[in-house]
Amino acid sequence: MNLTITKEQILAGLQAVQNVVSTAPRCPILSNVLIRAEKDRVEFTATDLDVTIACSVEAKVKNPAPPPRAGKKNSSASRAN
């Protein structure tokens, strides 16, 4: 995935979905946030299998790809910089 996005936009997307990300999930995949880039948007999606939250923000996407990322870790790393 190759894109241009501001730190604030990443934080906004992660903060919108992080409340559903469990720190002690039933399955390890549930502690992740799916980040998908398409056209001019980046979509953040998280689920606990009962509730799913999705949020999209504007970005310049050069090469879209859908790799899952650790939600709590990304959120903490984005705040640190």
C-alpha positions in Angstrom: 0.0 0.0 0.0 1.4 3.4 -1.0 -0.5 6.5 0.1 -0.1 10.0 1.5 -2.1 10.8 4.6 -1.7 13.2 7.5 -1.1 12.0 11.1 -4.3 13.7 12.1 -6.3 11.7 9.5 -4.7 8.4 10.7 -5.5 9.2 14.3 -9.1 10.2 13.4 -9.7 6.8 11.7 -8.0 4.7 14.4 -9.8 6.5 17.2 -13.1 6.0 15.5 -12.7 2.2 15.5 -10.4 1.5 18.4 -13.2 1.2 21.0 -14.3 -2.1 19.5 -10.8 -3.5 19.4 -10.4 -5.9 22.4 -7.2 -6.1 24.5 -8.1 -9.7 25.4 -9.9 -11.0 22.3 -11.5 -14.4 21.7 -9.4 -14.7 18.6 -6.1 -12.9 18.0 -7.4 -11.3 14.7 -9.9 -9.4 16.7 -7.2 -7.2 18.2 -6.4 -5.8 14.7 -7.8 -3.0 12.6 -8.3 -3.6 8.9 -6.8 -0.7 6.9 -7.9 -0.6 3.3 -6.9 2.1 0.7 -9.1 2.7 -2.3 -9.2 5.6 -4.8 -9.0 8.7 -2.6 -10.0 7.1 0.8 -8.5 5.0 3.5 -11.0 2.9 5.4 -10.4 1.6 9.0 -12.6 -1.3 10.2 -12.6 -3.2 13.5 -14.9 -5.8 15.0 -15.4 -7.9 18.1 -17.8 -10.2 16.2 -20.8 -8.5 17.8 -20.2 -5.0 16.7 -18.3 -3.7 13.6 -17.2 -0.1 13.3 -15.9 1.4 10.0 -14.6 4.9 9.3 -13.0 6.3 6.2 -10.8 9.4 5.7 -9.4 11.2 2.7 -6.0 10.3 1.4 -3.9 10.2 -1.8 -3.7 6.5 -2.6 -1.0 5.6 -5.1 -1.1 1.8 -4.7 -4.1 0.2 -2.8 -3.7 -2.9 -0.7 -5.7 -4.3 2.3 -3.1 -5.5 5.0 -4.4 -5.8 8.6 -2.6 -3.8 11.2 -2.5 -3.9 15.0 -5.0 -1.2 16.1 -3.8 -0.4 19.6 -0.1 -0.4 18.6 -0.7 1.8 15.6 -2.8 4.3 17.6 -0.1 4.5 20.3 2.7 4.9 17.7 0.8 7.6 15.9 0.4 9.6 19.1 4.1 9.2 20.0 5.4 11.0 17.0 
